[in-house]
């Protein structure tokens, strides 16, 4: 009955909106960005941080975790070079942050999170971080942040681009990739092949051993290779089709803890992701239909312990979106999503499925120039415990023209238990409730203006999360999850960007700082009473990131500085890891000749040879170097299409 009501609700909105369009003032579609990404268009009041395209281009060998850790003030929980890496944004855990590719959530249905080390930066042309909760727009897991990976719109012009990237460095690091992009007025194709490896046999001081000897990391190598294919078709001026293929295999050895003498564990991740989308431009509306298929396989083997495990998940995802331009002031958006995930794990005893359907409705309203408001709604239904109906409201606008802007939002968000939380045996708990949160944010920002002054933004945020899931020891010594806590998150963020030019020299500065207090406000068990009011483990209160660039006459110098504060490693805050600072620097020379473009770069990572651990007993490398070459050739048609 609820599902039927959802379909009827969306259908009714579409019919009403279509009828209204017949009487609305004429809206010229070319004055409205009909292809703007829904995640960004309807998340007003959230701070959006776009990773600079030059950063993506100059770091082809970096994965998404490395780019976010050096370009934002969110905490990346990285176990080791080449090891798994996850997000902790605004005091949340990895499962509370969504990663979207072509609009589809990449979070694993079994783990409930996304391993950023498996995502190469060149998977997309645009990387945008939406800070704060955006559940009504982006769905499950979008409590702390949402990372949006999207490609540029196709130009449908006759041209060809060939790109080659080669990079090598210390510890056996090598990256190679080739990109071929071509098109005409009907079709555009982009193909990327990549291969990378590293030995990661760096030296570190083992402080857990008497006399603290310098030793080499062992069993830490990795290999990663894959294929990306994107096809865009322009059937006619109103009909567009997109097909994307992403295949990848990632093999890595799992190094021992500093407290262990050796490790023989390995892990292989293989994934196949297919997506397709259709877009129809109508007189005053846009219809989008898209679908995807994700197949993910993981193999774990440890010859030392004589154990091996295989994990396979399959997901079918689809979305229908209908956007109507009522006038030049009102945009309505509504749609349906469907996800069917199946996991075949020995630990589940039998194959398990999760089926979810949700409907959403969104309104973007611009009553006066330079003021925008959006109201969003979402309701999801699943074959397990259903999350609540969630609304949100956001705004952004100009208080003083060319001087001061304001933004803010309030909304409800949720996170479903993962399939491991529900079905893992022994220990899974099928009675878990979804994590339920209310979040608020308010902020101001300066405008760039015409005086080359810095652009400064400041935001306060607050969130209360009920039914927080935690695994703890249970009967028989097995761990089991339960909704044991309520967590209160509060803090502030500030961002500064500054660009200045003196003759042929360009200066760019970007500073990001986040302070967050993420503590247990209420516990449902006497066992956790001592943890109330304590900072959550592996959630640093202070994170700073600074980037400084100088460009002149084809040369560029980039300096990046990050500071990560103390992280507690126990729930009662009795044990912690020291703060650390890491500095990276890159010198690059660009040589351009007609349609040829060469980039030569030299990088020094961890410039001051800092000894640090992101995760307890997981050492990170000291100072190391790399050199790279990037080559681009553009061939443009001399004839009209």
C-alpha positions as CSV (number, residue, x, y, z in Angstrom):
1,X,0.0,0.0,0.0
2,X,2.8,2.4,0.9
3,X,4.7,1.7,-2.3
4,X,1.6,2.2,-4.4
5,X,1.0,5.5,-2.6
6,X,4.6,6.5,-3.5
7,X,4.1,5.8,-7.2
8,X,0.8,7.6,-7.2
9,X,2.3,10.6,-5.4
10,X,5.1,11.0,-8.0
11,X,2.7,10.4,-10.9
12,X,0.3,13.1,-9.5
13,X,3.2,15.6,-9.2
14,X,4.2,15.0,-12.8
15,X,0.7,15.4,-14.2
16,X,0.1,18.6,-12.2
17,X,3.4,20.1,-13.2
18,X,2.9,19.3,-16.8
19,X,-0.5,20.9,-16.8
20,X,0.9,24.0,-15.1
21,X,3.6,24.3,-17.8
22,X,0.9,25.0,-20.4
23,X,0.0,28.2,-18.6
24,X,3.4,29.4,-17.3
25,X,5.3,32.3,-18.8
26,X,7.6,31.3,-21.6
27,X,10.8,29.9,-20.3
28,X,13.7,29.7,-22.7
29,X,15.5,26.4,-22.0
30,X,18.9,27.8,-23.0
31,X,18.8,30.2,-20.1
32,X,18.4,27.4,-17.6
33,X,21.0,24.7,-16.9
34,X,18.7,21.8,-17.8
35,X,21.6,19.3,-17.3
36,X,22.7,20.6,-13.9
37,X,23.4,17.7,-11.5
38,X,20.5,17.1,-9.2
39,X,22.7,16.5,-6.2
40,X,24.2,20.0,-6.5
41,X,21.2,21.9,-7.8
42,X,18.9,20.9,-4.9
43,X,21.4,21.0,-2.0
44,X,21.3,24.8,-1.4
45,X,22.6,25.7,2.0
46,X,25.3,23.0,2.0
47,X,28.8,24.1,1.3
48,X,30.1,22.7,-2.0
49,X,33.8,22.3,-2.5
50,X,34.9,21.5,-6.0
51,X,38.2,19.9,-6.5
52,X,40.1,22.1,-9.1
53,X,40.3,20.4,-12.5
54,X,44.1,21.3,-12.6
55,X,44.5,19.3,-9.4
56,X,42.9,16.3,-11.0
57,X,45.0,16.7,-14.1
58,X,48.3,17.1,-12.3
59,X,47.7,14.0,-10.1
60,X,46.6,11.2,-12.4
61,X,48.3,8.6,-10.2
62,X,46.3,9.6,-7.1
63,X,43.2,7.9,-5.9
64,X,40.1,9.7,-4.6
65,X,41.3,9.4,-1.0
66,X,44.6,11.1,-1.7
67,X,43.0,14.0,-3.6
68,X,40.4,14.6,-0.8
69,X,43.0,14.4,1.9
70,X,45.2,17.1,0.2
71,X,42.4,19.3,-1.0
72,X,39.9,19.4,1.8
73,X,39.6,19.5,5.6
74,X,37.9,16.1,5.9
75,X,39.6,13.2,7.6
76,X,40.6,10.3,5.5
77,X,41.1,7.1,7.5
78,X,43.9,5.4,5.5
79,X,45.3,2.2,6.8
80,X,48.5,2.3,4.7
81,X,49.8,3.3,1.3
82,X,47.8,1.2,-1.2
83,X,45.5,0.1,1.7
84,X,41.8,0.8,2.2
85,X,40.8,4.4,2.9
86,X,37.4,5.8,4.0
87,X,35.9,9.2,4.8
88,X,35.1,10.7,8.2
89,X,33.4,14.0,7.6
90,X,32.0,16.3,10.2
91,X,32.3,13.8,13.1
92,X,30.7,10.9,11.3
93,X,31.9,7.4,10.5
94,X,32.7,6.0,7.0
95,X,29.2,4.5,6.7
96,X,27.6,8.0,7.0
97,X,29.2,9.4,3.8
98,X,28.0,8.7,0.3
99,X,30.0,8.5,-2.9
100,X,28.0,9.0,-6.1
101,X,29.1,8.0,-9.6
102,X,26.7,9.1,-12.4
103,X,24.2,9.6,-9.6
104,X,24.5,6.1,-8.2
105,X,25.7,5.4,-4.7
106,X,29.0,3.4,-4.6
107,X,28.7,2.4,-1.0
108,X,29.0,-1.4,-0.6
109,X,25.6,-3.0,0.3
110,X,27.5,-5.5,2.5
111,X,29.9,-3.1,4.4
112,X,27.8,0.0,4.0
113,X,30.8,2.2,3.1
114,X,33.0,3.0,0.1
115,X,36.7,2.3,-0.1
116,X,38.2,5.4,-1.7
117,X,41.5,3.7,-2.5
118,X,39.7,1.8,-5.3
119,X,38.5,5.0,-7.1
120,X,41.1,6.6,-9.5
121,X,40.7,10.4,-9.8
122,X,40.3,10.2,-13.6
123,X,37.1,8.2,-13.2
124,X,35.4,11.6,-13.6
125,X,36.1,15.2,-14.9
126,X,34.4,16.8,-11.9
127,X,34.8,16.0,-8.2
128,X,32.5,17.9,-5.8
129,X,32.3,17.5,-2.0
130,X,28.9,18.4,-0.5
131,X,29.6,18.9,3.2
132,X,27.0,18.1,5.7
133,X,23.8,16.1,5.5
134,X,21.9,15.8,2.2
135,X,19.7,12.7,2.7
136,X,16.5,14.0,1.2
137,X,18.4,14.7,-2.1
138,X,21.1,11.9,-2.1
139,X,19.4,9.2,-0.1
140,X,20.9,6.7,2.3
141,X,24.2,7.4,4.1
142,X,24.4,11.1,3.2
143,X,24.7,12.2,6.9
144,X,28.3,13.6,6.9
145,X,29.1,14.4,3.3
146,X,28.5,13.4,-0.3
147,X,31.2,13.1,-2.9
148,X,29.8,13.6,-6.4
149,X,31.7,12.2,-9.4
150,X,30.5,13.4,-12.7
151,X,31.8,14.0,-16.3
152,X,31.7,17.2,-18.3
153,X,28.8,17.5,-20.7
154,X,29.7,16.3,-24.2
155,X,30.4,19.0,-26.7
156,X,29.4,16.9,-29.8
157,X,32.1,18.6,-31.9
158,X,34.5,16.9,-34.3
159,X,37.8,16.7,-32.4
160,X,40.2,14.1,-31.0
161,X,42.3,14.2,-27.8
162,X,45.0,11.8,-26.9
163,X,46.6,11.9,-23.4
164,X,49.4,9.8,-21.9
165,X,50.4,9.9,-18.2
166,X,53.6,8.3,-16.8
167,X,54.8,8.6,-13.2
168,X,57.4,6.7,-11.2
169,X,58.9,7.2,-7.8
170,X,60.3,5.7,-4.6
171,X,59.2,2.3,-3.2
172,X,58.6,0.9,-6.6
173,X,55.8,3.3,-7.4
174,X,54.6,3.4,-11.1
175,X,51.5,4.8,-12.7
176,X,50.7,4.7,-16.4
177,X,47.5,5.6,-18.1
178,X,46.3,6.5,-21.6
179,X,43.2,8.5,-22.5
180,X,41.6,8.6,-26.0
181,X,38.7,11.0,-26.5
182,X,37.0,11.6,-29.9
183,X,33.7,12.7,-31.2
184,X,31.6,14.4,-33.8
185,X,28.1,16.0,-33.8
186,X,26.4,12.7,-33.0
187,X,28.7,10.8,-30.7
188,X,31.4,11.4,-28.2
189,X,33.7,8.7,-26.8
190,X,36.2,8.7,-23.9
191,X,38.4,5.6,-23.2
192,X,40.9,5.3,-20.4
193,X,43.3,2.4,-19.7
194,X,45.4,2.4,-16.6
195,X,47.9,0.4,-14.7
196,X,49.7,1.1,-11.4
197,X,51.8,-0.7,-8.9
198,X,54.0,-0.1,-5.8
199,X,56.2,-2.2,-3.5
200,X,55.7,0.2,-0.5
201,X,58.8,-1.2,1.1
202,X,59.6,2.0,2.9
203,X,61.5,2.3,6.2
204,X,60.0,3.3,9.5
205,X,60.9,3.5,13.1
206,X,59.0,0.7,15.0
207,X,58.3,2.4,18.3
208,X,56.6,-0.8,19.7
209,X,59.9,-2.7,19.8
210,X,62.6,-2.2,22.4
211,X,65.3,0.2,21.2
212,X,62.9,1.3,18.5
213,X,64.8,-0.1,15.5
214,X,64.4,1.1,11.9
215,X,62.7,-1.6,9.8
216,X,61.2,-2.0,6.4
217,X,57.5,-2.4,5.7
218,X,56.7,-5.9,4.5
219,X,54.0,-7.6,2.5
220,X,52.6,-4.2,1.3
221,X,52.7,-4.2,-2.5
222,X,49.7,-3.6,-4.7
223,X,48.8,-3.7,-8.4
224,X,45.8,-1.9,-9.9
225,X,44.6,-1.9,-13.5
226,X,41.4,-1.3,-15.4
227,X,39.3,0.2,-18.1
228,X,36.9,3.1,-18.3
229,X,34.7,3.7,-21.3
230,X,32.1,6.5,-21.7
231,X,29.9,6.9,-24.7
232,X,27.5,9.8,-25.3
233,X,25.0,9.9,-28.2
234,X,23.0,12.8,-29.5
235,X,20.1,11.1,-31.2
236,X,18.5,14.5,-32.1
237,X,18.5,17.9,-30.4
238,X,16.0,16.6,-27.8
239,X,17.2,13.0,-27.2
240,X,20.5,12.0,-25.5
241,X,21.9,8.7,-24.5
242,X,24.9,7.8,-22.2
243,X,26.6,4.5,-21.6
244,X,29.5,4.0,-19.1
245,X,31.7,1.0,-18.4
246,X,34.1,0.7,-15.4
247,X,36.1,-2.4,-15.0
248,X,38.9,-2.7,-12.4
249,X,41.1,-5.3,-10.5
250,X,43.0,-4.3,-7.4
251,X,45.4,-6.7,-5.9
252,X,47.1,-5.9,-2.6
253,X,49.2,-7.5,0.1
254,X,48.1,-6.7,3.6
255,X,51.0,-5.6,5.8
256,X,51.4,-6.6,9.4
257,X,50.7,-4.3,12.4
258,X,53.8,-2.8,14.0
259,X,53.2,-5.2,16.8
260,X,53.5,-8.3,14.5
261,X,56.5,-9.8,12.9
262,X,55.1,-10.8,9.6
263,X,52.0,-11.1,7.4
264,X,51.0,-13.4,4.5
265,X,47.5,-12.0,3.9
266,X,46.4,-10.8,0.5
267,X,43.2,-9.3,-0.9
268,X,41.9,-9.0,-4.5
269,X,39.0,-6.7,-5.4
270,X,37.4,-7.0,-8.8
271,X,34.5,-4.8,-9.9
272,X,32.4,-4.3,-13.0
273,X,30.1,-1.2,-13.1
274,X,27.8,-0.5,-16.0
275,X,25.5,2.5,-16.3
276,X,23.2,3.9,-18.9
277,X,21.1,7.0,-19.1
278,X,18.5,8.6,-21.4
279,X,17.5,12.3,-21.4
280,X,14.6,13.8,-23.1
281,X,14.2,17.6,-23.5
282,X,10.6,18.7,-23.7
283,X,9.3,22.2,-24.1
284,X,9.6,23.2,-20.4
285,X,10.7,20.0,-18.8
286,X,13.3,17.3,-18.8
287,X,12.9,13.6,-18.3
288,X,15.8,11.5,-17.2
289,X,15.9,7.7,-17.0
290,X,19.0,5.8,-15.9
291,X,20.0,2.4,-14.7
292,X,23.1,0.6,-13.5
293,X,24.5,-2.8,-12.7
294,X,27.3,-3.3,-10.1
295,X,29.2,-6.6,-9.6
296,X,31.8,-6.6,-6.9
297,X,34.0,-9.6,-6.0
298,X,36.5,-9.7,-3.1
299,X,38.9,-12.6,-2.3
300,X,40.9,-12.7,0.9
301,X,43.6,-15.3,1.6
302,X,46.1,-15.8,4.5
303,X,48.4,-18.7,4.1
304,X,49.9,-18.1,7.5
305,X,46.5,-18.7,9.1
306,X,45.3,-21.2,6.4
307,X,42.2,-19.2,5.8
308,X,40.5,-17.8,2.7
309,X,37.2,-16.1,2.0
310,X,35.2,-15.0,-1.1
311,X,32.6,-12.3,-1.1
312,X,30.3,-11.5,-4.1
313,X,27.6,-8.8,-4.4
314,X,25.4,-7.9,-7.3
315,X,23.3,-4.7,-7.4
316,X,20.7,-3.4,-9.9
317,X,19.9,0.3,-9.6
318,X,17.6,2.6,-11.5
319,X,16.2,6.1,-11.2
320,X,13.5,8.1,-12.9
321,X,13.7,11.9,-12.7
322,X,11.3,14.5,-14.1
323,X,12.2,18.2,-13.9
324,X,9.8,20.9,-14.7
325,X,10.5,24.6,-15.2
326,X,7.3,26.3,-14.0
327,X,8.8,29.7,-14.6
328,X,12.2,31.4,-14.4
329,X,11.7,31.4,-10.6
330,X,10.4,27.9,-9.9
331,X,11.8,24.5,-10.7
332,X,10.1,21.3,-9.6
333,X,11.8,17.9,-9.6
334,X,10.4,14.5,-8.7
335,X,11.3,10.9,-9.2
336,X,11.7,7.3,-8.1
337,X,14.7,5.1,-7.3
338,X,14.9,1.3,-7.1
339,X,17.8,-0.7,-5.8
340,X,18.0,-4.5,-5.6
341,X,21.2,-5.9,-4.0
342,X,22.2,-9.5,-3.4
343,X,25.2,-10.8,-1.4
344,X,26.5,-14.3,-1.4
345,X,28.7,-14.7,1.7
346,X,29.5,-17.9,3.6
347,X,29.0,-15.9,6.8
348,X,25.4,-15.1,5.9
349,X,24.6,-18.9,5.7
350,X,22.3,-18.1,2.8
351,X,22.2,-15.5,0.0
352,X,20.6,-12.3,1.3
353,X,18.8,-9.6,-0.6
354,X,18.0,-6.0,0.1
355,X,15.3,-4.3,-2.0
356,X,14.5,-0.6,-1.6
357,X,12.3,1.8,-3.4
358,X,12.1,5.5,-2.7
359,X,10.4,8.5,-4.1
360,X,11.6,12.1,-3.9
361,X,10.3,15.6,-4.6
362,X,12.2,18.8,-4.8
363,X,11.4,22.4,-5.3
364,X,13.9,25.2,-6.2
365,X,12.5,28.7,-5.8
366,X,14.1,32.0,-6.6
367,X,11.6,34.7,-5.4
368,X,14.0,37.6,-5.9
369,X,17.3,37.9,-7.8
370,X,20.3,36.2,-6.1
371,X,18.1,34.4,-3.4
372,X,17.4,30.7,-3.8
373,X,15.4,28.3,-1.6
374,X,14.9,24.6,-1.9
375,X,12.5,22.2,-0.1
376,X,13.1,18.5,-0.5
377,X,11.3,15.3,0.5
378,X,12.2,11.6,0.4
379,X,10.6,8.4,1.6
380,X,12.2,5.0,1.2
381,X,10.7,1.5,1.6
382,X,12.8,-1.6,2.0
383,X,12.4,-5.3,2.8
384,X,14.0,-4.7,6.2
385,X,13.3,-1.9,8.7
386,X,12.1,1.2,6.8
387,X,13.7,4.6,7.4
388,X,11.6,7.6,8.3
389,X,10.1,10.2,6.0
390,X,12.8,12.9,5.6
391,X,12.4,16.6,4.6
392,X,15.0,19.3,4.3
393,X,15.0,23.1,3.7
394,X,18.0,25.1,2.4
395,X,18.7,28.6,1.2
396,X,21.5,30.8,-0.2
397,X,21.5,34.5,-1.1
398,X,23.2,37.8,-1.2
399,X,22.9,40.1,1.9
400,X,25.2,42.9,0.6
401,X,25.8,42.9,-3.1
402,X,29.3,42.0,-4.1
403,X,30.2,41.8,-0.4
404,X,28.4,39.3,1.8
405,X,26.4,36.1,1.2
406,X,24.4,33.8,3.5
407,X,23.5,30.2,3.4
408,X,21.9,27.6,5.6
409,X,19.9,24.4,5.8
410,X,18.0,22.1,8.2
411,X,16.9,18.5,7.5
412,X,16.5,15.0,8.5
413,X,18.8,12.2,7.4
414,X,19.2,8.4,7.8
415,X,21.5,5.5,7.4
416,X,20.3,1.9,6.9
417,X,22.2,-0.9,8.7
418,X,24.5,-2.7,6.3
419,X,23.9,-6.3,5.2
420,X,26.8,-7.3,7.4
421,X,25.2,-5.6,10.4
422,X,22.0,-7.5,9.8
423,X,23.0,-11.0,8.5
424,X,26.6,-11.7,9.5
425,X,26.9,-15.0,11.4
426,X,27.7,-15.2,14.2
427,X,26.7,-11.8,15.5
428,X,24.3,-10.1,13.0
429,X,21.2,-8.4,14.3
430,X,18.2,-8.4,12.1
431,X,16.3,-6.1,14.6
432,X,18.6,-3.1,14.0
433,X,16.9,0.3,13.4
434,X,18.1,2.8,10.8
435,X,20.3,5.6,12.3
436,X,18.1,8.7,12.4
437,X,19.6,12.2,12.4
438,X,18.5,15.9,12.3
439,X,21.1,18.3,11.1
440,X,21.4,22.1,10.8
441,X,23.9,24.5,9.3
442,X,24.2,28.3,9.0
443,X,27.0,30.3,7.4
444,X,28.2,33.4,5.7
445,X,30.7,34.0,2.9
446,X,32.3,37.0,1.3
447,X,31.9,37.7,-2.4
448,X,34.9,37.9,-4.8
449,X,34.1,41.3,-6.0
450,X,36.4,43.3,-8.3
451,X,39.2,44.1,-5.8
452,X,41.0,40.8,-5.7
453,X,40.2,40.3,-2.1
454,X,40.1,36.9,-0.4
455,X,36.9,35.0,-0.5
456,X,36.1,33.8,3.1
457,X,33.3,31.5,4.3
458,X,32.4,30.5,7.8
459,X,29.7,27.9,8.8
460,X,28.4,26.5,12.1
461,X,26.9,23.0,12.0
462,X,25.0,20.8,14.4
463,X,23.6,17.2,14.2
464,X,21.9,14.8,16.6
465,X,22.0,11.1,15.6
466,X,19.8,8.5,17.3
467,X,20.1,4.7,17.1
468,X,23.8,5.0,16.5
469,X,25.0,1.4,15.6
470,X,28.0,-0.1,17.4
471,X,29.5,-3.6,17.5
472,X,30.3,-4.8,21.0
473,X,31.2,-8.2,22.6
474,X,28.2,-10.4,23.2
475,X,27.3,-13.8,24.4
476,X,29.9,-16.5,23.6
477,X,32.6,-13.8,23.0
478,X,31.2,-12.9,19.5
479,X,30.7,-9.2,18.6
480,X,27.2,-8.1,17.7
481,X,25.8,-4.7,16.6
482,X,23.0,-2.8,18.3
483,X,21.5,0.7,18.4
484,X,23.4,1.6,21.6
485,X,24.0,5.3,21.4
486,X,22.9,8.8,20.6
487,X,25.6,11.0,19.3
488,X,25.8,14.8,19.2
489,X,27.9,16.5,16.6
490,X,28.8,20.2,16.5
491,X,31.5,22.4,15.1
492,X,32.4,25.0,12.5
493,X,34.3,25.2,9.2
494,X,36.1,28.1,7.6
495,X,37.5,28.3,4.1
496,X,39.6,31.0,2.5
497,X,40.6,31.3,-1.2
498,X,42.7,34.1,-2.7
499,X,43.9,34.7,-6.2
500,X,46.2,37.5,-7.2
501,X,48.2,38.4,-10.4
502,X,51.3,40.5,-10.7
503,X,52.2,40.8,-14.4
504,X,52.9,37.2,-15.6
505,X,52.9,35.7,-12.1
506,X,49.7,34.2,-10.7
507,X,49.2,33.4,-7.0
508,X,46.6,31.0,-5.6
509,X,45.9,30.3,-2.0
510,X,43.3,28.0,-0.4
511,X,42.9,27.3,3.3
512,X,40.4,24.9,4.9
513,X,39.9,24.4,8.7
514,X,37.4,22.3,10.5
515,X,36.7,21.9,14.2
516,X,34.3,19.2,15.3
517,X,33.1,17.8,18.5
518,X,31.5,14.4,18.0
519,X,30.6,12.8,21.3
520,X,28.2,10.2,22.8
521,X,25.3,12.2,24.3
522,X,23.4,9.2,25.6
523,X,24.0,5.5,26.1
524,X,21.4,2.7,26.4
525,X,23.7,0.4,28.3
526,X,25.5,0.6,31.6
527,X,28.6,-0.8,29.9
528,X,29.0,2.5,28.0
529,X,28.3,5.0,30.7
530,X,32.0,6.0,31.0
531,X,32.0,6.9,27.3
532,X,29.2,9.6,27.5
533,X,30.6,13.0,26.6
534,X,33.7,11.4,25.1
535,X,35.0,12.1,21.6
536,X,34.3,9.3,19.1
537,X,37.3,7.2,18.2
538,X,39.3,8.2,15.1
539,X,37.4,11.5,14.8
540,X,40.0,14.4,15.1
541,X,38.7,17.6,16.5
542,X,41.0,19.8,14.4
543,X,41.9,19.4,10.7
544,X,43.6,22.0,8.6
545,X,44.6,22.0,4.9
546,X,46.4,24.7,3.0
547,X,47.4,24.9,-0.7
548,X,49.6,27.5,-2.2
549,X,50.3,27.8,-6.0
550,X,52.6,30.0,-8.0
551,X,52.3,30.0,-11.8
552,X,54.7,31.9,-14.1
553,X,55.9,31.4,-17.7
554,X,54.8,27.8,-17.9
555,X,56.2,26.9,-14.5
556,X,54.2,26.2,-11.4
557,X,55.1,25.5,-7.8
558,X,52.5,23.8,-5.5
559,X,52.9,23.5,-1.8
560,X,50.4,21.6,0.3
561,X,50.3,21.5,4.2
562,X,47.9,19.4,6.2
563,X,47.4,19.1,10.0
564,X,45.4,16.4,11.6
565,X,44.7,16.6,15.3
566,X,44.8,14.0,18.0
567,X,42.6,10.9,17.4
568,X,41.4,8.8,20.3
569,X,41.7,5.0,19.9
570,X,39.5,3.9,22.8
571,X,35.9,4.9,23.6
572,X,36.7,6.2,27.0
573,X,39.4,8.5,25.4
574,X,42.2,6.9,27.6
575,X,44.4,6.3,24.6
576,X,45.2,8.4,21.5
577,X,47.4,9.0,18.5
578,X,49.6,12.1,18.4
579,X,48.7,15.0,16.0
580,X,50.7,15.1,12.8
581,X,51.6,17.5,9.9
582,X,52.5,16.4,6.4
583,X,53.8,18.7,3.6
584,X,53.9,17.9,-0.1
585,X,55.4,20.0,-2.9
586,X,55.3,19.8,-6.7
587,X,57.3,21.6,-9.3
588,X,55.9,21.5,-12.8
589,X,56.8,22.8,-16.2
590,X,54.3,23.0,-19.1
591,X,55.6,23.1,-22.6
592,X,53.1,23.9,-25.4
593,X,53.7,23.7,-29.1
594,X,50.7,24.1,-31.4
595,X,48.4,21.3,-30.4
596,X,51.0,19.5,-28.3
597,X,51.1,19.9,-24.5
598,X,53.8,18.4,-22.3
599,X,53.8,18.5,-18.5
600,X,56.9,17.5,-16.6
601,X,56.7,17.4,-12.8
602,X,58.8,16.5,-9.8
603,X,57.1,15.8,-6.4
604,X,58.4,15.6,-2.9
605,X,55.9,13.9,-0.6
606,X,56.1,14.3,3.2
607,X,58.7,17.0,2.6
608,X,59.9,17.2,6.3
609,X,60.0,13.4,6.8
610,X,57.3,13.3,9.4
611,X,56.9,10.0,11.3
612,X,53.2,9.4,11.8
613,X,50.3,7.0,12.0
614,X,46.8,7.6,10.7
615,X,45.6,4.4,12.2
616,X,47.2,2.8,15.3
617,X,50.2,0.6,14.5
618,X,49.9,1.3,10.8
619,X,53.1,3.2,9.8
620,X,53.1,5.7,6.9
621,X,56.1,6.5,4.7
622,X,58.6,9.3,5.4
623,X,59.9,11.6,2.6
624,X,59.7,10.2,-0.9
625,X,60.0,11.4,-4.5
626,X,58.4,10.9,-7.9
627,X,58.7,12.3,-11.4
628,X,56.0,12.4,-14.0
629,X,55.3,13.1,-17.6
630,X,52.0,14.1,-19.1
631,X,51.4,14.4,-22.8
632,X,48.3,15.8,-24.5
633,X,47.6,16.0,-28.3
634,X,44.5,17.8,-29.5
635,X,43.3,17.4,-33.1
636,X,40.4,19.8,-34.1
637,X,38.4,19.5,-37.2
638,X,39.0,22.2,-39.8
639,X,35.6,21.6,-41.4
640,X,32.1,22.3,-40.2
641,X,30.2,19.4,-38.8
